[in-house]
Amino acid sequence: MTAVAPEVSVIFSTYRQPEWLRKTLCGFARQNYTNFEVVIADDGSGEKTADVIRSARRSTELRIGHVWQPDRGFRKCRILNKAVRKARGGYLIFTDGDCIPHPEFIARHLALAEQKRFLSGGLLRLPLELSHNIQLDDIASGRCFSVSWLRSHGMPFTYKLLKLSAGLDFGAVLDRVSPTTAGWNGHNASGWKDDILRANGFDERMGYGGEDRELGERLENAGIRGKRIRHRVTCLHLDHPRGYVNTEARAANLAIRRETRRRRRTRTRYGIAQL
């Protein structure tokens, strides 16, 4: 029997964070929508990450693709482009390997998808201690998405908890009045694969710092407008050190983004087509 092709491909990057990757995969194994595949964009992790992926393939029903490249510094855009090429779904959802998706994460992305739009979702950043203390059972049961559970386990009070408690109707109101730009973000965004291919994917010149947003700016230039869903579709971001932060790379990224906006570029020369 021929396997059913996935309607959706979920793409996320990872780099030497096997504990966080295990929790992210647990979240996707508990989605209430199931016709999807996961494509892990691995920017040079080692055997511990490979072990987590092999274990998830054995213990869950997830369809998992693993795209790997050698560790030669921060090359997230390049490995994401390789993952886009591998993805079989016509609709692509992007997140990160340190984000636990809400059980309705994929279903809500699909329900809110529109032609000529990309979706810009939200996240809730967790403290480091809580990030470590969340267990797989907490994810599988869904209780880690309860505001009261999070508060009782060390989450400080913040208005951003509304991303979990607002619900779809009030969340839609909050999204309409929010001043936050509906930009493409690496932790929670989605769009049609054809639109992303026309933009030639991510610009591989870019290092850490706004590299995801530049794709969204090219999509906007092409008439693919961002749609804010940050209070309706969210994920839990697990905290971690960021040793790859580089002020020079961030400045170079800003220069590329300014040029993209100034020239109204819809396609990069340094993307998927050069792979």
N, C-alpha and C positions, 0 to 999 in steps of 0.2 A: 504494500500500500504506500502510495506517495504521501510524504509528510505535508501537512497543511503549511503553506507559506505564511510567515508572520505578517500581520498587517502593520505592525509597529516594530521598529528597532530602537532599543534604548542603548545609548552610547555614553560611556563615562570613562574618564581617565583615572589611572592609578599610578602611584610611584612609591614603592617600598613602605606600604602601610597595610600589611596583611590583616591586622586586627580590625581596622576600619572597613576594609574590603569585605571581610566575612559578615559584618553587620549590614553593610549595604546590600549584599546579595541575599541575606535573610529577608530584608524588606521587600525585595523584588519577588522572592519566592512566595510571599503572602499577598500578592496583588489580587484584587477581585476581578480583574480583567486578565485573561491568560494568553491571548493570541499575539504574543510578542517574543522577541529574542533580545538577549543582552549581548552587546559587543564591548568587550573590555579593551580600552586603549592603554596599553602598558608602556610607559616611558622608561623602561630599563630596569624593572624590578627583578629580583632574584628568585631562588627556588621556593622560599616561603610563600610568596605570592602565587606561584604555580601550584603549590600544594593546596592552597585555599580554593583555587579554581577547580582543581581535580575533585576535591571533596564536595564542592557544591554541585558538580555534575553528577556525582554518585548519589547524593542525599536529597536532591530536589529534582523537580521536573523542569527546571529552567533550561532553555536552549541557550548555551553560552558560547560565544566566539571570543577568541583571545588573540589580539593583534599586539605583537611585541616588537620593540626596537632596542638596540644597545643603548646603554646609559652614556650619553655624550653631552650632559648638561640638560637644561630645561628645553625640551622639544615637544611640548604638548600639542602645538598646532599641527605638527607633522604627523604625530601618531593619531590624532583625531581624524585627520584627512584619510589616513589608511583605514581607520574604522568605518568612515563614511563609505568608502569604496567597497568594503566587505559587507556592509549592511544590506539586508534583503527587503526590509520594510519600505513602503512608500511614504510613511510618516516617521520622522526621526525625533526622538526625545533625548535631550542632553542633560546630564547631571554630572556629579563627581563621585569618585570612589570613597569619599568620606561623608556622604550624605545618605541618611536613611529615608526612603520614600514612604509617604503616607500610604495606607492600603489602597486608597482610591487614586493614587498619583497618576497612573496611566489612564484609567477610565475617565478622569476629569480632563486630562489633556485632550483626549479624543473628543469628549463631549463639547469642549470649547473651541476646537480647531475650526478654522475658516480658511477658505481659499484667499490668497493674496494677503495673508496675515501670518505672523509668527507670534508665539506665546511667550510671555515673560513672567515666570513664576517666582515664588518667594522661598525663603528659608528662615529657620530659627537657629541662631548660633547657640550652642551649648557650652557651658564651662568645661574645662579639661577633665576635672574629676568626674563630673556627671557623664561625660563622653566615655570614659573608661568603665563606669559603673553600670551603664545600660547593658543588659545581658540579652542573649538571643531569645530567651523566653519572653522578655519584655517586648521585643520587636514582633515576635510571632503572634503574641496575643493582642498586639496593638495598644497595650496600656501605656507605652512610652509616649503616645500622642495625646494622652490626657493631661490637661493643664494641671489638675490637682495632683496627679502622679509626679509630674515634673517638679512642681513646687515642693512636694514632700521629699524629693530626692536632691534638693540643693539648687534648683533653678531660681535665680533671682527674679523678682517681679519686673516685668517690662510690658509696655503696651503691645509689643510685637507678639505676645502670646495670643493676641486676637487672630493671628494667622491660623491658629489651631481651633479656636472656639467660635469664630464668627459664623460658620456655616456658609452654604452657597449663596443664599439670598442676601444676607447682611454683608457677606464677603464681596458680592458684586457691587454693593453700594460703596463699600470702602475702597474698592479698586477704582471706581469712577471718580471719587473725590481725592484720591491719593496724589500728591505732587510728584511722586517718584516717576522718573522716565521709564517707559516700557521698552527698555533696551534688552538686547540679547545678553544673557548671563550664563556662565559656565555651570552653575549649580542647578538650574531649573529653567530650561527653555525648550521650545520645540518648533518644528516647521516641516514643510513638505520637502522631501528629498530632492525633487526636481528644482525647487527654488534654490536650495543650497548648492546643487551642482552647477546651476547657471552662474552663481556667484563665485564658483571655483573653490568653495570651502573656506578654510581658515588660511590666513596669510602666514606662511611659515617663516617669515623674517622676524616675527614677533616673539619676544620672551614673555616673562611673567609681568602682568599688570595691564588689564584692559584688553587683552588679546581676544577675548571672546566678544567684547562689545563691538569691535571693529567689523566683524561679520554682520552684526545687526545693522550697523550704519550703511554697509553696502546694500543690504536687503531693503532698507528704507529708501535708499537712492533709486532702487529699481521698482519702487511702488509697493513693496511688501511691508506693510505697516505692523509695528509692534502692538500687541494687545496685552494689557496688564491683567494678570490673574494671581498676583502675589498673595491675596487674602483668600483665594479659593483653592489653590494648589500649592502645597508646601512640602518641605522636607526638613529633617533635623540635621544640622551641620555639626559634625564631630570635630572638636578642636585639636590642633596639632601645631608644632613648630613649622616655620616656613624658612628653611635655610637657603632656598633658591631666590629669595627676594633680592633684587638688584636695581639700584636707583638708576643706573645708566640704561638698563633695558627698559625700565618704565618710561624714561624720557624719550628713548627711541620709539617706543610704542605710541606715545602721545603725538610725536611728529608724524608717524604714519597715519594715525587717525585724523589729524588735522588735514593732511593731504587728501585722504579719502573724502572728507566732507567738502573741502574746497573744490576738488575736481569732480565731485558728484560721481565717484567711481561706483560701479555696480559689480565689478569683477576684479579679482586680484590676479596678477601674473604669477604669483608665488604660492599657488595652491595645489589642488588635487591633480590638475592636468600635468604637472611636472613630475609626479611620482613615477 
